[in-house]
Amino acid sequence: MLISLLPVARQRRLLAGLAALVLVGTGACTAPRNITTSGKVTPQGEFRLAYNQGFNVGSAPISKAGSAVKDAAGQLGSQAARGDTVRYSGTVSSLQTAALAYLLDPLQPTADLSIRYGVVPRLDVGYKYAFGSHVFDTQYQLLGPTGSIENPERGAASGTTYASIGLQYAIQRASLPSISFASDLNNLLGLSASRHDVLIPLTVSQSFGPEESIGAISYGAVYAHSWVSYGFTPSNLYNRSGGAKLPNLPKQSRNFSSYGLFLNLKLGYKYVYVVPAVSVYYQNYGDYTLLDGSTASLSGVTFIPSLGVQFRIPNLSN
């Protein structure tokens, strides 16, 4: 049902419910990289509200966190939490690499709540909140009609092709997921980080019905660039001989590019749509300094399936 036609109290309950789903569905903050928009931007004066729930599956943390590493994290993390001395070893190096892999590409649920507004024909702006990650974006329509469902442009029909280019900026204080393995790592290593991400998606879509009245199929490519700052403040971690405590690793800065492809469907009628989507990225994260001065090299593929719901609020002044 059209949100704007609901009583105010019911509108508030609906938005509060969506916000609660975001909090329940997310284990740690990570900028959303699932592309759920179509090639047609939000028509001028319209609003779109959306909630998306997905899962970030990165090959880097899976490959770096085998059962032996997880067992070692539990044992050494517990020792550090009790205040016992832990000596640096190859295992500790492996734990640092696993922690960085989880930080850069977490294996966890993702969720976001977003709002978009059509500023002028062919241009909209949006904001997403993803449990601590704040995302600002805009989208410019390159191809296709700019009408609305209530006021379609001449030539708008089922099968019409739309295309757009977007720009998304996200800022977040990165952290390890809230799982026992990650908590053990943090007890030992004291990893902290922040990151900024820019995404540029190029989207092509075909309309289902005039002006996407019953949805669309969308696909395209996306380029992303990330800037990461990280540091280690270990507790009770000593050199290999046990004679001296290892110093903290001051903040290090790295940046890397990601390249992705995506596909999504928008299915519904006029006011409410279901949006299943999948995005795939490849990234070479580069080399990262560890506590003993050595470096770890990371790269991997990320799969992000998601399922969302989108609500359209038309421009009632037309």
PAZAPA-4460 file (N, C-alpha, C; in steps of 0.05 Angstrom, whole numbers, plus 32768, in hexadecimal, padded with zeros to 4 digits):
% residues 318
    n_x    n_y    n_z   ca_x   ca_y   ca_z    c_x    c_y    c_z   seq   type   mol
   8011   7FE8   8000   8000   8000   8000   8012   8019   8000     1      M     A
   8009   802E   7FF4   8019   8046   7FF2   801D   8052   800D     2      L     A
   8037   8056   8015   803E   805F   8030   8031   807A   8036     3      I     A
   8032   808C   8022   8029   80A7   8027   800B   80A8   802D     4      S     A
   7FFB   8093   8025   7FDF   8093   802A   7FD8   8085   8045     5      L     A
   7FEC   807B   8053   7FE7   806F   806D   7FE4   8084   8082     6      L     A
   7FD5   807E   8098   7FD5   8091   80AE   7FF1   8096   80B9     7      P     A
   7FF6   80AD   80C4   8010   80B5   80CD   801B   80A1   80E1     8      V     A
   800B   8097   80F4   8014   8084   8108   801E   806A   80FB     9      A     A
   800F   8061   80E6   8017   8048   80D9   8031   804D   80C8    10      R     A
   8034   8065   80BC   804D   806B   80AE   8064   8069   80C1    11      Q     A
   8061   8074   80D9   8077   8074   80EC   807E   8058   80F5    12      R     A
   8069   8047   80F9   806E   802B   8102   807C   801C   80EC    13      R     A
   8075   8021   80D3   8081   8013   80BC   809F   801A   80BA    14      L     A
   80A5   8034   80BC   80C1   803D   80BA   80D1   8033   80D2    15      L     A
   80C5   8033   80EA   80D3   8029   8102   80D8   800B   80FF    16      A     A
   80C5   7FFC   80F3   80CA   7FE0   80EE   80E1   7FDA   80DB    17      G     A
   80E2   7FEA   80C6   80F8   7FE7   80B3   8113   7FED   80C1    18      L     A
   8114   8002   80D1   812C   8009   80DF   8134   7FF2   80F2    19      A     A
   8121   7FE5   80FF   8127   7FCF   8111   8133   7FB8   8102    20      A     A
   8128   7FB2   80EA   8133   7F9D   80D9   8151   7FA2   80D3    21      L     A
   8158   7FBB   80CE   8174   7FC1   80C9   8185   7FBA   80E0    22      V     A
   817C   7FC1   80F8   818C   7FBC   8110   818E   7F9E   8116    23      L     A
   8179   7F8F   8111   817A   7F72   8116   818A   7F64   8102    24      V     A
   8189   7F6D   80E8   8195   7F5E   80D3   81B2   7F63   80CE    25      G     A
   81BF   7F75   80DD   81DA   7F7C   80D8   81EC   7F76   80F0    26      T     A
   8203   7F68   80EB   8215   7F61   8100   822C   7F74   8104    27      G     A
   8234   7F83   80F0   8249   7F96   80F2   8247   7FA9   80DA    28      A     A
   8251   7FC2   80DE   824D   7FD5   80C9   825E   7FD0   80B1    29      C     A
   8252   7FD0   8099   8261   7FCF   8080   8251   7FDD   806B    30      T     A
   825E   7FED   805A   8250   7FFC   8046   8242   7FEA   8032    31      A     A
   8228   7FEE   802D   821A   7FDD   801A   8224   7FE0   7FFE    32      P     A
   822A   7FCA   7FF0   8233   7FCA   7FD5   8220   7FBC   7FC2    33      R     A
   8209   7FB3   7FCC   81F5   7FA7   7FBB   81E7   7FBD   7FAB    34      N     A
   81E5   7FBA   7F91   81D9   7FCE   7F80   81BC   7FC6   7F7B    35      I     A
   81A9   7FD5   7F85   818D   7FCE   7F83   817C   7FE3   7F73    36      T     A
   8189   7FF7   7F69   817B   800B   7F59   8179   8002   7F3C    37      T     A
   8167   800F   7F2D   8164   8009   7F10   8171   8020   7F00    38      S     A
   8170   801D   7EE5   817B   8032   7ED5   816A   804C   7ED4    39      G     A
   8151   804A   7EDD   8140   8061   7EDF   8142   806E   7EFA    40      K     A
   8149   8087   7EFC   814B   8095   7F16   8130   809B   7F20    41      V     A
   812F   80A3   7F39   8115   80AB   7F46   810B   80C4   7F38    42      T     A
   80F2   80C3   7F2E   80E6   80DB   7F20   80E6   80F3   7F33    43      P     A
   80E7   810A   7F26   80E7   8123   7F36   80D0   8125   7F49    44      Q     A
   80D6   812B   7F62   80C2   812E   7F77   80B9   8115   7F84    45      G     A
   80C2   80FD   7F7B   80BB   80E4   7F87   80CF   80DC   7F9D    46      E     A
   80C6   80CC   7FB0   80D7   80BF   7FC4   80D6   80A1   7FC0    47      F     A
   80EC   8093   7FC7   80EC   8076   7FC8   80F9   806E   7FE2    48      R     A
   80EC   805E   7FF2   80F7   8052   800A   80FD   8035   8005    49      L     A
   8113   802B   8010   811A   800F   800B   8128   8003   8023    50      A     A
   8124   7FE9   8027   8133   7FD9   803A   813F   7FC1   802C    51      Y     A
   8158   7FBC   8030   8166   7FA5   8023   8174   7F94   8038    52      N     A
   8171   7F7A   8036   817F   7F67   8048   818F   7F54   8036    53      Q     A
   81A9   7F52   803C   81BA   7F41   802B   81CF   7F33   803C    54      G     A
   81E3   7F28   802D   81F9   7F1A   803A   8212   7F1F   802A    55      F     A
   8227   7F28   8038   8241   7F2D   802C   8252   7F14   802F    56      N     A
   8259   7F08   8018   8269   7EEF   8018   8283   7EF4   800A    57      V     A
   8299   7EF8   8019   82B3   7EFE   800E   82C5   7EE6   800F    58      G     A
   82D4   7EE1   7FF9   82E5   7EC9   7FF8   82FE   7ECE   8009    59      S     A
   8307   7EE7   800E   831F   7EEC   801D   831D   7EE2   803A    60      A     A
   8307   7EEA   8049   8306   7EE0   8065   8301   7EC2   8066    61      P     A
   82F3   7EB6   8053   82EF   7E99   8053   830A   7E8A   8050    62      I     A
   831B   7E95   803E   8335   7E87   8039   8349   7E8B   804F    63      S     A
   8346   7EA1   805E   835A   7EA8   8073   8352   7E9E   808E    64      K     A
   833A   7E95   8092   8330   7E8D   80AC   8328   7E70   80AD    65      A     A
   833B   7E5E   80AA   8335   7E41   80AC   8330   7E39   80C9    66      G     A
   8329   7E20   80CD   8323   7E17   80E8   833B   7E19   80FB    67      S     A
   8353   7E15   80F1   836A   7E17   8102   836F   7E33   810C    68      A     A
   836A   7E47   80FA   836D   7E63   8101   8358   7E6B   8115    69      V     A
   833F   7E61   8111   832A   7E68   8124   832F   7E5C   813F    70      K     A
   833A   7E44   8140   8341   7E37   815A   8356   7E47   8168    71      D     A
   836B   7E50   8159   8381   7E60   8164   8376   7E7B   816E    72      A     A
   8364   7E87   815F   8358   7EA0   8168   834B   7E9D   8183    73      A     A
   833B   7E88   8186   832E   7E83   81A0   8341   7E7F   81B7    74      G     A
   8356   7E6F   81B2   836A   7E6A   81C7   837A   7E83   81CF    75      Q     A
   8386   7E90   81BB   8397   7EA7   81C0   8387   7EBF   81C9    76      L     A
   836F   7EC2   81BE   835E   7ED8   81C6   8356   7ED5   81E3    77      G     A
   8350   7EBD   81EC   8349   7EB9   8208   8361   7EBE   821A    78      S     A
   8379   7EB6   8212   8391   7EBC   8222   8395   7EDA   8225    79      Q     A
   8392   7EE9   820F   8395   7F06   8210   8380   7F13   8222    80      A     A
   8367   7F09   8220   8352   7F14   8231   8357   7F10   824F    81      A     A
   8365   7EF9   8255   836B   7EF3   8272   8384   7F03   827B    82      R     A
   8393   7F0F   8268   83AB   7F1D   826F   83C4   7F0C   826D    83      G     A
   83C2   7EF4   8262   83D9   7EE3   825E   83EA   7EED   8247    84      D     A
   8404   7EE7   8248   8416   7EEE   8232   8413   7EDD   821A    85      T     A
   8411   7EE9   8203   8410   7EDB   81E9   8428   7EE2   81D9    86      V     A
   8437   7ECE   81CF   844F   7ED4   81BF   8447   7ED5   81A1    87      R     A
   8455   7EE7   8193   8450   7EEA   8177   845A   7ED1   8168    88      Y     A
   844A   7EC9   8154   8451   7EB0   8145   8444   7EB2   8129    89      S     A
   8449   7E9E   8119   843C   7E9C   80FF   841E   7E9B   8101    90      G     A
   8415   7E8F   8117   83F8   7E8D   811B   83EC   7EA9   8120    91      T     A
   83FA   7EB9   812F   83F1   7ED5   8134   83F0   7EE4   811A    92      V     A
   8404   7EE0   8108   8404   7EED   80EE   83EB   7EE5   80DE    93      S     A
   83E5   7ECB   80DF   83CD   7EC1   80D1   83B3   7ECD   80DD    94      S     A
   83B3   7ED1   80F7   839B   7EDD   8104   8398   7EFA   80FB    95      L     A
   83AE   7F09   80F9   83AC   7F24   80EF   83A1   7F26   80D3    96      Q     A
   83AB   7F14   80C2   83A2   7F13   80A6   8384   7F0C   80A5    97      T     A
   837C   7EF9   80B5   835F   7EF2   80B6   834E   7F0A   80BF    98      A     A
   8358   7F18   80D4   8349   7F2F   80DE   8347   7F45   80C9    99      A     A
   835C   7F4A   80BA   835B   7F5E   80A5   8348   7F56   808F   100      L     A
   8348   7F3C   8088   8336   7F32   8073   8319   7F36   807C   101      A     A
   8313   7F30   8095   82F7   7F34   809F   82F0   7F52   809F   102      Y     A
   8304   7F63   80A5   82FF   7F7F   80A7   82F9   7F8B   808B   103      L     A
   8309   7F82   8077   8307   7F8D   805C   82EE   7F82   804D   104      L     A
   82E7   7F69   8053   82D1   7F5C   8044   82C2   7F49   8056   105      D     A
   82B2   7F54   8069   82A7   7F43   807E   8293   7F2E   8073   106      P     A
   8293   7F17   8080   8281   7F01   807A   8269   7F05   808D   107      L     A
   8254   7F12   8085   823F   7F1A   8098   8226   7F23   8089   108      Q     A
   820F   7F24   8098   81F7   7F30   808D   81FB   7F4E   8087   109      P     A
   81ED   7F58   8074   81ED   7F75   806E   81D0   7F7E   806E   110      T     A
   81CC   7F98   8074   81B1   7FA3   8073   81B4   7FC1   8070   111      A     A
   81A0   7FCD   8062   81A0   7FEA   8060   8184   7FF4   805D   112      D     A
   817F   800C   8066   8166   801A   8063   816C   8034   8054   113      L     A
   815D   8039   803F   8165   8050   802D   814C   8060   8025   114      S     A
   8152   8079   801D   813E   808B   8012   814A   8099   7FFA   115      I     A
   813A   809C   7FE5   8143   80AA   7FCD   812E   80BF   7FC5   116      R     A
   8138   80D4   7FB8   8126   80EA   7FB0   812E   80F4   7F94   117      Y     A
   811A   80F8   7F83   811F   8103   7F68   8121   8121   7F69   118      G     A
   813A   812B   7F65   813E   8148   7F68   8135   8157   7F4F   119      V     A
   813E   814F   7F38   8136   815A   7F1E   8134   8142   7F0B   120      V     A
   8129   8147   7EF3   8128   8131   7EE0   8144   8126   7EDB   121      P     A
   8148   810C   7EDB   8161   80FE   7ED7   8174   80FE   7EEE   122      R     A
   816D   8109   7F05   8180   810A   7F1B   8171   8105   7F36   123      L     A
   817B   80F1   7F45   8171   80EE   7F60   8188   80EC   7F74   124      D     A
   8181   80EE   7F8E   8195   80EC   7FA3   818A   80D8   7FB8   125      V     A
   819D   80CC   7FC7   8194   80B9   7FDB   81A6   80B7   7FF3   126      G     A
   819B   80AB   8008   81AA   80A6   8021   81A4   808A   802B   127      Y     A
   81B9   807B   8033   81B5   8060   803F   81C2   8060   805A   128      K     A
   81B4   8051   806C   81C0   804C   8087   81C3   802E   808A   129      Y     A
   81DB   8025   8090   81E1   8008   8092   81EF   8003   80AC   130      A     A
   81E1   8007   80C2   81EC   8000   80DD   8207   800C   80E2   131      F     A
   8209   8027   80E0   8222   8034   80E5   8230   803E   80CD   132      G     A
   8229   8033   80B6   8235   803D   809C   8221   8050   8090   133      S     A
   822B   8068   8089   821B   807D   807D   8222   8080   8060   134      H     A
   820E   807E   804E   8212   807E   8032   8202   8094   8025   135      V     A
   8210   80A4   8014   8203   80BA   8005   8207   80B4   7FE7   136      F     A
   81F2   80B6   7FD7   81F6   80B0   7FBB   81E4   80C1   7FA9   137      D     A
   81EB   80C2   7F90   81DB   80CF   7F7C   81DC   80BE   7F62   138      T     A
   81C8   80C2   7F51   81C6   80B2   7F38   81BC   80C5   7F22   139      Q     A
   81C9   80C3   7F0B   81C2   80D3   7EF4   81B9   80C1   7EDD   140      Y     A
   81A1   80C6   7ED2   8196   80B5   7EBD   81A1   80BE   7EA2   141      Q     A
   81AD   80AB   7E94   81B9   80B0   7E7A   81A6   80AB   7E63   142      L     A
   8194   8098   7E67   8183   808E   7E51   8167   8087   7E5B   143      L     A
   8153   808C   7E4B   8138   8084   7E52   8126   809B   7E5A   144      G     A
   810B   8097   7E5A   80F8   80AC   7E62   80FB   80B4   7E7F   145      P     A
   80F2   80CC   7E86   80F5   80D6   7EA1   80DA   80DA   7EAE   146      T     A
   80C5   80CF   7EA3   80AA   80D2   7EAE   80A6   80C1   7EC7   147      G     A
   808E   80C2   7ED2   8086   80B2   7EE9   8070   809F   7EE1   148      S     A
   8068   808D   7EF3   8052   807B   7EEE   8038   808A   7EE9   149      I     A
   8034   809F   7EF9   801B   80AF   7EF6   801C   80C0   7EDC   150      E     A
   8034   80C8   7ED5   8037   80DA   7EBD   804D   80CF   7EAB   151      N     A
   8048   80B9   7E9D   805C   80AD   7E8C   8063   80BE   7E74   152      P     A
   807C   80BD   7E6C   8084   80CC   7E53   807B   80BC   7E3B   153      E     A
   8078   80CA   7E25   8071   80BD   7E0C   8087   80A9   7E04   154      R     A
   8080   8092   7DFD   8094   807D   7DF5   809C   806B   7E0C   155      G     A
   8094   8072   7E25   809A   8060   7E3B   8088   8047   7E3A   156      A     A
   8094   8030   7E3A   8085   8017   7E37   8095   8000   7E44   157      A     A
   8088   7FE9   7E46   8096   7FD2   7E50   80AD   7FCB   7E3D   158      S     A
   80C5   7FC6   7E48   80DC   7FC1   7E38   80ED   7FD9   7E33   159      G     A
   80E5   7FF1   7E3B   80F5   8009   7E37   810F   8006   7E45   160      T     A
   8125   800F   7E38   8140   800D   7E44   8147   8027   7E52   161      T     A
   8151   8024   7E6A   815B   803B   7E7A   8178   8036   7E81   162      Y     A
   8187   804B   7E85   81A3   8049   7E8E   81AA   8061   7E9F   163      A     A
   81BB   805C   7EB3   81C4   8071   7EC5   81DF   806C   7ED0   164      S     A
   81EC   8081   7EDA   8205   807E   7EE8   8202   808A   7F04   165      I     A
   820E   807D   7F18   820B   8086   7F33   8226   808C   7F41   166      G     A
   8224   8099   7F57   823B   809F   7F68   8233   809B   7F85   167      L     A
   8241   808A   7F93   823A   8083   7FAF   8253   8087   7FC0   168      Q     A
   824F   8095   7FD7   8265   8099   7FEA   825C   808F   8005   169      Y     A
   826D   807E   8012   8267   8073   802C   827E   8078   803F   170      A     A
   8277   807D   8058   828A   8080   806D   8282   806F   8085   171      I     A
   8296   8062   8092   828F   8051   80A8   82A7   804D   80BA   172      Q     A
   82A2   8046   80D3   82B7   803C   80E5   82B6   801E   80E3   173      R     A
   82CA   8012   80D6   82C9   7FF6   80D0   82CF   7FE6   80EA   174      A     A
   82C3   7FCE   80EC   82C8   7FBD   8103   82C4   7FA0   80FB   175      S     A
   82CE   7F8E   810C   82CA   7F72   8107   82AE   7F6A   810D   176      L     A
   82A3   7F56   80FF   8287   7F4D   8105   8285   7F43   8122   177      P     A
   826C   7F44   812C   8267   7F3C   8147   8262   7F1E   8149   178      S     A
   8278   7F0F   8145   8278   7EF2   8147   828F   7EEA   8159   179      I     A
   828E   7ED2   8165   82A1   7ECA   8179   82BE   7ECA   816E   180      S     A
   82C1   7EC0   8156   82DB   7EBF   8149   82E7   7EDB   8147   181      F     A
   82D8   7EEF   813E   82E1   7F0A   813C   82E7   7F17   8157   182      A     A
   82D6   7F11   816B   82DB   7F1B   8186   82F5   7F11   8191   183      S     A
   82FB   7EF8   818C   8315   7EED   8195   832C   7EFB   8188   184      D     A
   832A   7F00   816E   833F   7F0F   8160   8343   7F2B   816C   185      L     A
   832D   7F38   8172   832F   7F53   817C   833B   7F54   8198   186      N     A
   8335   7F3F   81A9   8342   7F3D   81C3   8360   7F3D   81C1   187      N     A
   836A   7F2F   81AD   8387   7F2C   81AA   8394   7F43   819C   188      L     A
   8387   7F4D   8186   8394   7F5F   8174   838C   7F7D   8177   189      L     A
   8374   7F82   8181   836A   7F9D   8183   8369   7FAC   8169   190      G     A
   835D   7FA0   8155   835C   7FAC   813B   8346   7FC2   813A   191      L     A
   834E   7FD9   812F   833A   7FEF   812A   833F   7FFA   810E   192      S     A
   8329   8005   8102   832C   800E   80E7   8315   8021   80DF   193      A     A
   8319   8030   80CA   8304   803F   80BE   8307   803D   80A0   194      S     A
   82F2   8043   8091   82F4   8041   8074   82E1   8054   8066   195      R     A
   82E7   805B   804E   82D6   806B   803C   82D4   805C   8022   196      H     A
   82BD   805B   8016   82B8   804D   7FFD   82AA   805F   7FE9   197      D     A
   82B2   805D   7FD0   82A5   806B   7FBA   829D   8055   7FA5   198      V     A
   8284   8055   7F9D   827A   8042   7F89   826E   8052   7F71   199      L     A
   8274   8048   7F59   8269   8054   7F40   825C   803E   7F30   200      I     A
   8242   803B   7F33   8234   8026   7F24   8229   8031   7F09   201      P     A
   822B   8021   7EF4   821F   8027   7EDA   8208   8012   7ED7   202      L     A
   81EF   801C   7ED5   81D8   800A   7ED6   81C8   800C   7EBC   203      T     A
   81C0   7FF5   7EB1   81AE   7FF4   7E9A   8196   7FE3   7EA3   204      V     A
   817E   7FEB   7E9B   8166   7FDC   7EA3   8151   7FDC   7E8D   205      S     A
   8140   7FC8   7E8E   8129   7FC6   7E7D   8110   7FC7   7E8E   206      Q     A
   80FD   7FD8   7E86   80E5   7FDC   7E96   80D1   7FC6   7E93   207      S     A
   80C4   7FBF   7EA8   80AC   7FAE   7EA8   8094   7FC0   7EAB   208      F     A
   8086   7FC5   7E96   8070   7FD9   7E96   807A   7FF5   7E91   209      G     A
   8069   8007   7E8A   8071   8023   7E85   807D   8030   7E9E   210      P     A
   8094   803C   7E9B   80A2   804A   7EB1   80A6   8038   7EC9   211      E     A
   80AC   801E   7EC4   80B2   800B   7ED9   809A   8007   7EEC   212      E     A
   8082   8009   7EE2   806A   8007   7EF3   8068   7FEC   7F01   213      S     A
   8072   7FD6   7EF4   8072   7FBC   7F01   808E   7FB2   7F05   214      I     A
   80A2   7FC3   7F02   80BE   7FBC   7F09   80D1   7FBE   7EF1   215      G     A
   80E8   7FB1   7EF4   80FD   7FB2   7EE0   8112   7F9D   7EE6   216      A     A
   8122   7F96   7ED2   813A   7F86   7ED5   8152   7F99   7ED0   217      I     A
   8165   7F99   7EE2   817C   7FAB   7EE1   8196   7F9C   7EE3   218      S     A
   81AB   7FA5   7ED6   81C5   7F98   7ED6   81DA   7FAD   7ECF   219      Y     A
   81F3   7FA7   7ED5   8208   7FBA   7ECF   8222   7FB4   7EDC   220      G     A
   8234   7FC7   7EDB   824E   7FC5   7EE7   8253   7FDB   7EFB   221      A     A
   8265   7FD6   7F0E   826B   7FEA   7F22   8289   7FEA   7F28   222      V     A
   8293   8003   7F2C   82AF   8007   7F34   82AD   8012   7F51   223      Y     A
   82BF   8008   7F62   82C0   8013   7F7E   82DC   8017   7F86   224      A     A
   82E0   802B   7F97   82FB   8030   7FA2   82F8   8035   7FC0   225      H     A
   8309   8029   7FD0   8308   802A   7FED   8322   8034   7FF9   226      S     A
   831F   8044   800E   8336   804E   801E   8332   8043   803A   227      W     A
   8347   8035   8044   8345   8028   805E   835C   8031   8070   228      V     A
   8356   8038   8089   836B   803D   809E   8367   8028   80B4   229      S     A
   837D   801B   80BD   837B   8007   80D1   8393   8008   80E3   230      Y     A
   8390   7FFC   80FB   83A6   7FFA   810E   83A1   7FE4   8122   231      G     A
   83B7   7FDA   812F   83B5   7FC5   8143   83BE   7FD0   815E   232      F     A
   83AF   7FCA   8173   83B7   7FD0   818E   83B6   7FB6   819E   233      T     A
   83C9   7FA4   819C   83C7   7F8A   81A8   83C9   7F8B   81C6   234      P     A
   83BD   7F77   81D3   83BF   7F75   81F0   83D0   7F5C   81F7   235      S     A
   83E5   7F60   8207   83F5   7F4A   8211   8401   7F39   81FB   236      N     A
   8409   7F46   81E5   8416   7F38   81CF   8433   7F40   81CE   237      L     A
   8445   7F2B   81D1   8461   7F30   81D3   8470   7F25   81BB   238      Y     A
   8489   7F2C   81B8   8499   7F22   81A2   849D   7F04   81A4   239      N     A
   84AA   7EF8   8191   84AC   7EDB   8190   84BB   7ED0   81A7   240      R     A
   84CE   7EDF   81B3   84DD   7ED5   81CA   84CE   7EDA   81E4   241      S     A
   84BA   7EEB   81E3   84AB   7EF1   81FB   84B8   7F06   820C   242      G     A
   84CD   7F13   8202   84DC   7F26   8213   84D1   7F42   8212   243      G     A
   84C2   7F4A   81FE   84B9   7F65   81FB   849D   7F66   81EF   244      A     A
   848D   7F78   81F9   8471   7F7A   81EF   8472   7F89   81D4   245      K     A
   8462   7F7F   81C2   8462   7F8B   81A7   8454   7FA6   81A8   246      L     A
   845F   7FBA   819B   8452   7FD5   819A   8439   7FD4   8189   247      P     A
   8428   7FE8   818D   8410   7FEB   817C   8419   7FF1   815F   248      N     A
   8408   7FE9   814D   840D   7FF1   8131   83FC   800A   812C   249      L     A
   8409   8020   8126   83FA   8039   8122   83E9   8037   8109   250      P     A
   83D7   804A   8105   83C4   8049   80EF   83D3   8047   80D4   251      K     A
   83CA   8034   80C4   83D4   8030   80A9   83BE   8037   8095   252      Q     A
   83C5   8042   807E   83B1   8049   806A   83B6   8039   8051   253      S     A
   83A0   802F   8046   83A1   8020   802D   8389   8027   801C   254      R     A
   838B   8023   8002   8373   8026   7FF1   8374   8011   7FDB   255      N     A
   835D   800A   7FD0   835B   7FF5   7FBC   8342   7FF9   7FAB   256      F     A
   8342   7FED   7F94   832B   7FEF   7F81   831C   7FD4   7F81   257      S     A
   8302   7FD6   7F7B   82F1   7FBE   7F77   82E2   7FC1   7F5D   258      S     A
   82DD   7FAA   7F50   82CF   7FA9   7F36   82B8   7F95   7F39   259      Y     A
   82A0   7F9E   7F31   8289   7F8D   7F36   8275   7F8C   7F1F   260      G     A
   8264   7F78   7F20   824D   7F75   7F0F   8234   7F70   7F20   261      L     A
   821D   7F78   7F17   8205   7F74   7F27   81EC   7F6F   7F16   262      F     A
   81D8   7F64   7F23   81BE   7F5E   7F16   81A9   7F61   7F2B   263      L     A
   8193   7F6E   7F25   817C   7F6F   7F38   8162   7F70   7F29   264      N     A
   814D   7F67   7F37   8132   7F68   7F2D   8120   7F79   7F3F   265      L     A
   810F   7F88   7F33   80FB   7F99   7F42   80E0   7F8F   7F3A   266      K     A
   80D1   7F83   7F4D   80B8   7F76   7F46   80A2   7F80   7F59   267      L     A
   808D   7F8B   7F4E   8077   7F95   7F5F   8063   7FA3   7F4E   268      G     A
   8055   7FB7   7F5A   8041   7FC7   7F4B   803F   7FE2   7F58   269      Y     A
   8047   7FF6   7F4A   8043   8013   7F50   8050   801D   7F6A   270      K     A
   8049   8011   7F80   8051   801C   7F9A   8064   800B   7FAA   271      Y     A
   8063   7FF0   7FA6   8073   7FDE   7FB7   8081   7FCA   7FA4   272      V     A
   809B   7FC6   7FA8   80AA   7FB4   7F97   80BD   7FA3   7FA8   273      Y     A
   80C1   7F8A   7FA0   80D5   7F78   7FAC   80ED   7F79   7F99   274      V     A
   8105   7F7B   7FA6   811E   7F7E   7F95   8133   7F69   7F9D   275      V     A
   8133   7F52   7F90   814A   7F40   7F94   8162   7F49   7F83   276      P     A
   817A   7F46   7F8D   8192   7F50   7F7F   81AA   7F3F   7F86   277      A     A
   81BE   7F40   7F75   81D8   7F34   7F7B   81EE   7F45   7F6E   278      V     A
   8203   7F49   7F7D   821B   7F58   7F73   8233   7F47   7F78   279      S     A
   8247   7F48   7F66   8260   7F39   7F68   8277   7F4C   7F63   280      V     A
   828B   7F4C   7F75   82A2   7F5E   7F74   82BC   7F4E   7F75   281      Y     A
   82D0   7F59   7F67   82EB   7F4F   7F6B   82FC   7F67   7F74   282      Y     A
   830E   7F61   7F87   831F   7F76   7F91   833A   7F6B   7F9A   283      Q     A
   8350   7F7A   7F94   836A   7F74   7F9E   836F   7F89   7FB4   284      N     A
   836E   7F80   7FCD   8370   7F92   7FE3   838C   7F9E   7FE7   285      Y     A
   83A0   7F90   7FDD   83BC   7F9A   7FE0   83CA   7F8D   7FF8   286      G     A
   83E0   7F9A   8000   83F1   7F90   8016   83EB   7F9F   8030   287      D     A
   83EB   7F91   8047   83E4   7F9D   8060   83FA   7F95   8075   288      Y     A
   8404   7FAA   8083   8419   7FA6   8096   840F   7F99   80B0   289      T     A
   841E   7F86   80BA   8417   7F77   80D3   8428   7F82   80EA   290      L     A
   8423   7F78   8102   8430   7F82   811A   844E   7F7D   811A   291      L     A
   8458   7F68   810D   8475   7F63   810C   8483   7F70   80F5   292      D     A
   8474   7F81   80E6   8481   7F8F   80CF   847E   7F80   80B4   293      G     A
   8475   7F67   80B5   8470   7F58   809C   8456   7F62   808F   294      S     A
   8450   7F58   8077   8438   7F61   806A   8427   7F48   8061   295      T     A
   840D   7F4D   805E   83FB   7F38   8054   83ED   7F43   803B   296      A     A
   83EB   7F33   8027   83DE   7F3B   800E   83C2   7F2E   800C   297      S     A
   83AE   7F3E   8005   8393   7F34   8005   8385   7F3B   7FEB   298      L     A
   8374   7F28   7FE1   8363   7F2D   7FC9   834C   7F1A   7FCB   299      S     A
   8337   7F1F   7FBC   8321   7F0C   7FBD   8308   7F15   7FAD   300      G     A
   82F5   7F03   7FAC   82DB   7F08   7F9F   82C5   7F0A   7FB4   301      V     A
   82B2   7F1C   7FB0   829C   7F20   7FC3   8282   7F1C   7FB5   302      T     A
   8270   7F0C   7FC1   8255   7F08   7FB7   8241   7F15   7FCB   303      F     A
   822E   7F25   7FC1   821B   7F33   7FD2   81FF   7F2E   7FC8   304      I     A
   81F2   7F19   7FD0   81D5   7F16   7FC9   81C5   7F26   7FDD   305      P     A
   81AE   7F30   7FD4   819D   7F40   7FE6   8180   7F3E   7FDD   306      S     A
   816E   7F44   7FF0   8151   7F45   7FEA   8146   7F5E   7FF8   307      L     A
   8138   7F6E   7FE9   812E   7F87   7FF5   8111   7F8D   7FED   308      G     A
   8107   7FA2   7FFA   80EC   7FAB   7FF4   80EE   7FC9   7FF0   309      V     A
   80E0   7FD3   7FDC   80E1   7FF0   7FD4   80C5   7FFB   7FD4   310      Q     A
   80C2   8013   7FE0   80A8   8021   7FE1   80AB   803B   7FD1   311      F     A
   8098   803F   7FBF   8098   8057   7FAF   8083   806B   7FB9   312      R     A
   808C   8084   7FBD   807A   809A   7FC5   8079   80AE   7FAE   313      I     A
   8063   80AF   7F9F   8062   80C0   7F87   8061   80DD   7F8E   314      P     A
   8066   80EE   7F7B   8063   810B   7F7E   8045   8112   7F7C   315      N     A
   8038   8116   7F93   801B   811A   7F94   8013   8135   7F8A   316      L     A
   8027   8147   7F85   8020   8162   7F7C   8019   8162   7F5E   317      S     A
   8021   814C   7F50   801C   814B   7F33   7FFF   8144   7F2D   318      N     A
***
